[in-house]
Amino acid sequence: MQQKAKTVTNRAAASASDFTHAGEKHQPEHLSDLLVRLARTTDRKVTIRDVAIALQDRSFGAFLLVFTLPNLVPLPPGATFILGLPLIFISWQMFASAQGRVYFPRRVGDYGLEPQTFELIVARLVPWLRRAEKLVVPRFWFLESRFAERLIGILALILAVVVFLPIPLGNWPPAFALAIIGFTHSQRDGIGVIVGCVLGLASIALAAFVVCTAGALLALIF
């Protein structure tokens, strides 16, 4: 009887262990915790490639967020021609990359920061990230397959092109949608990705409306 009870207990413990590991699989490391871990590197520079490798497939969302943020602040006309190019590169990678993560050319990937500088940046960024991570949590993740992620990549690429184009009042909404898609993607928040996609489609419609209206006005004038 004791042996049977022991066997049942062992099976229950094994099941609990399997459940824990399964939960950990769907509970990715927070972006803030990953940055803190990278900041502990003290023997060499922390490169862009280091961050991409650490994030793996979540690097698409993280780098989308990084390169979208400058487009959310007031900028002089024409600035999106420069700031929009990295977004096009990252979103294209999200669609076309065979490695399942962002790949940078060697010269770009080797660019890094000294450990002290990187640690200082992380120390200032992490408190804000941790506040946001309380709202954006892993849930309803539907992008397990590379095919599904490619579909999001197509939308992200279209949004990046809209950000790049000099459309009056048409750059900020798609940049905001890309920021939401990027951050929620890096946190495995499927609901957040859906919200970002809906906002992205609405921003594309707004940009199309602005272009069509401007075209109609020019046709009336000339």
C-alpha positions as CSV (number, residue, x, y, z in Angstrom):
1,M,0.0,0.0,0.0
2,Q,2.8,2.4,0.9
3,Q,4.6,1.6,-2.3
4,K,1.4,2.3,-4.3
5,A,0.9,5.6,-2.5
6,K,4.5,6.5,-3.2
7,T,4.1,5.7,-6.9
8,V,1.0,7.9,-7.1
9,T,2.8,10.7,-5.3
10,N,5.7,10.5,-7.7
11,R,3.4,10.6,-10.7
12,A,1.6,13.6,-9.3
13,A,5.0,15.3,-8.7
14,A,6.1,14.5,-12.3
15,S,2.8,15.9,-13.6
16,A,3.3,19.1,-11.6
17,S,6.8,19.4,-12.9
18,D,5.6,18.9,-16.5
19,F,2.9,21.5,-16.0
20,T,5.5,23.9,-14.5
21,H,7.8,23.5,-17.5
22,A,4.9,23.9,-19.9
23,G,4.0,27.1,-18.2
24,E,7.6,28.3,-18.3
25,K,7.6,27.6,-22.1
26,H,4.7,30.0,-22.5
27,Q,6.0,32.6,-20.0
28,P,9.0,34.1,-21.8
29,E,11.6,36.1,-20.0
30,H,10.5,39.7,-19.5
31,L,12.3,42.2,-21.8
32,S,13.4,44.1,-18.7
33,D,14.9,41.0,-17.1
34,L,16.7,40.1,-20.3
35,L,18.2,43.6,-20.5
36,V,19.3,43.4,-16.9
37,R,21.0,40.1,-17.6
38,L,22.8,41.5,-20.6
39,A,23.9,44.5,-18.6
40,R,25.8,42.1,-16.3
41,T,28.3,41.6,-19.2
42,T,31.4,43.3,-18.1
43,D,34.2,41.8,-20.1
44,R,33.3,43.2,-23.6
45,K,30.9,45.5,-25.4
46,V,27.2,44.5,-25.7
47,T,26.5,44.5,-29.4
48,I,23.3,44.7,-31.4
49,R,23.9,41.1,-32.4
50,D,24.0,40.0,-28.7
51,V,20.6,41.5,-28.1
52,A,19.1,39.9,-31.3
53,I,20.5,36.5,-30.3
54,A,19.2,36.8,-26.8
55,L,15.7,37.7,-27.9
56,Q,15.6,35.1,-30.8
57,D,12.2,35.4,-32.5
58,R,11.1,38.1,-30.1
59,S,13.8,40.3,-31.7
60,F,11.3,41.3,-34.4
61,G,9.0,43.0,-32.0
62,A,11.7,44.5,-29.8
63,F,13.6,46.1,-32.7
64,L,10.3,47.3,-34.2
65,L,9.7,49.1,-30.9
66,V,13.2,50.6,-30.8
67,F,13.1,52.0,-34.3
68,T,9.5,53.2,-34.0
69,L,9.9,55.3,-30.9
70,P,11.9,58.1,-32.8
71,N,9.0,58.4,-35.2
72,L,6.5,59.1,-32.4
73,V,8.1,62.5,-31.5
74,P,7.6,65.7,-33.5
75,L,10.2,65.8,-36.3
76,P,11.0,68.2,-39.1
77,P,9.6,67.4,-42.6
78,G,11.6,64.7,-44.4
79,A,12.9,63.1,-41.2
80,T,10.9,59.9,-41.8
81,F,12.9,59.3,-45.0
82,I,15.8,58.5,-42.6
83,L,14.0,57.1,-39.6
84,G,11.6,55.0,-41.6
85,L,14.3,53.0,-43.4
86,P,15.2,50.9,-40.3
87,L,11.5,50.1,-39.8
88,I,11.3,48.8,-43.4
89,F,14.4,46.7,-42.8
90,I,13.0,45.1,-39.6
91,S,9.5,44.5,-40.9
92,W,10.9,42.9,-44.0
93,Q,13.0,40.7,-41.8
94,M,9.9,39.7,-39.9
95,F,8.3,38.6,-43.1
96,A,11.3,37.1,-45.0
97,S,13.9,36.0,-42.4
98,A,14.7,32.3,-42.6
99,Q,16.4,32.4,-39.2
100,G,13.3,33.3,-37.2
101,R,15.0,36.4,-35.8
102,V,16.4,39.7,-36.9
103,Y,19.6,39.4,-38.9
104,F,22.0,42.4,-39.2
105,P,24.9,42.9,-41.6
106,R,28.2,42.3,-39.8
107,R,29.1,46.0,-39.6
108,V,25.7,46.9,-38.0
109,G,25.6,43.8,-35.8
110,D,29.1,44.4,-34.4
111,Y,28.1,47.9,-33.2
112,G,28.0,47.9,-29.5
113,L,28.2,49.9,-26.3
114,E,30.7,49.7,-23.5
115,P,29.3,47.7,-20.5
116,Q,29.1,50.8,-18.3
117,T,27.2,52.8,-20.9
118,F,24.8,49.9,-21.6
119,E,24.2,49.4,-17.9
120,L,23.4,53.1,-17.4
121,I,20.9,53.0,-20.3
122,V,19.3,49.8,-18.9
123,A,19.0,51.3,-15.4
124,R,17.0,54.2,-16.8
125,L,14.9,52.2,-19.2
126,V,14.0,49.2,-17.0
127,P,11.6,51.0,-14.5
128,W,9.5,52.2,-17.4
129,L,9.5,48.8,-19.0
130,R,8.4,47.0,-15.8
131,R,5.5,49.4,-15.5
132,A,4.4,48.5,-19.0
133,E,5.0,44.8,-18.5
134,K,2.3,44.8,-15.8
135,L,-0.2,45.6,-18.5
136,V,1.2,43.6,-21.4
137,V,1.4,40.0,-20.3
138,P,1.8,36.7,-22.2
139,R,-1.7,35.6,-23.3
140,F,-3.6,34.2,-26.3
141,W,-0.3,33.7,-28.3
142,F,-1.3,32.7,-31.9
143,L,2.0,33.3,-33.6
144,E,3.7,30.1,-32.8
145,S,4.2,29.2,-36.5
146,R,6.5,31.1,-38.7
147,F,3.7,31.4,-41.3
148,A,1.5,33.4,-38.9
149,E,4.4,35.6,-38.0
150,R,5.0,36.3,-41.7
151,L,1.4,37.5,-42.0
152,I,2.0,40.1,-39.3
153,G,5.3,40.9,-41.0
154,I,3.4,41.8,-44.2
155,L,1.2,44.3,-42.3
156,A,4.2,45.7,-40.4
157,L,6.0,46.2,-43.8
158,I,3.0,48.1,-45.2
159,L,2.9,50.2,-42.1
160,A,6.6,50.9,-42.2
161,V,6.3,52.1,-45.9
162,V,3.5,54.4,-44.8
163,V,5.7,55.8,-42.1
164,F,8.4,56.3,-44.6
165,L,6.3,58.2,-47.1
166,P,5.8,62.0,-46.7
167,I,2.1,61.8,-46.0
168,P,0.8,64.8,-44.0
169,L,-0.6,63.7,-40.7
170,G,-0.3,60.1,-42.0
171,N,3.0,59.0,-40.3
172,W,2.2,59.1,-36.6
173,P,-0.8,56.6,-36.5
174,P,1.1,53.8,-38.3
175,A,4.1,54.4,-36.2
176,F,2.0,54.2,-33.0
177,A,0.4,50.9,-34.3
178,L,3.9,49.5,-35.0
179,A,5.0,50.4,-31.5
180,I,2.1,48.5,-30.0
181,I,2.7,45.5,-32.3
182,G,6.4,45.6,-31.5
183,F,6.1,45.7,-27.8
184,T,3.3,43.2,-27.4
185,H,5.0,40.9,-29.8
186,S,8.2,41.0,-27.7
187,Q,6.0,40.1,-24.6
188,R,4.0,37.3,-26.3
189,D,0.7,39.2,-25.8
190,G,-1.5,38.0,-28.6
191,I,-4.4,40.3,-27.7
192,G,-2.1,43.3,-27.8
193,V,-0.8,42.3,-31.3
194,I,-4.4,42.1,-32.5
195,V,-5.1,45.6,-31.1
196,G,-2.0,46.9,-32.8
197,C,-3.0,45.2,-36.1
198,V,-6.5,46.8,-35.9
199,L,-5.0,50.2,-35.3
200,G,-2.6,49.6,-38.1
201,L,-5.4,48.8,-40.6
202,A,-7.2,51.9,-39.5
203,S,-4.1,54.0,-39.9
204,I,-3.6,52.6,-43.5
205,A,-7.2,53.6,-44.2
206,L,-6.5,57.1,-42.8
207,A,-3.4,57.5,-44.9
208,A,-5.2,56.4,-48.0
209,F,-8.0,58.9,-47.3
210,V,-5.5,61.7,-46.9
211,V,-3.8,60.8,-50.2
212,C,-7.1,60.5,-52.0
213,T,-8.4,63.8,-50.6
214,A,-5.2,65.6,-51.5
215,G,-5.3,64.2,-55.0
216,A,-8.9,65.3,-55.4
217,L,-8.1,68.8,-54.2
218,L,-5.1,69.1,-56.6
219,A,-7.3,67.9,-59.5
220,L,-9.9,70.6,-58.7
221,I,-7.1,73.3,-58.5
222,F,-5.3,72.3,-61.6
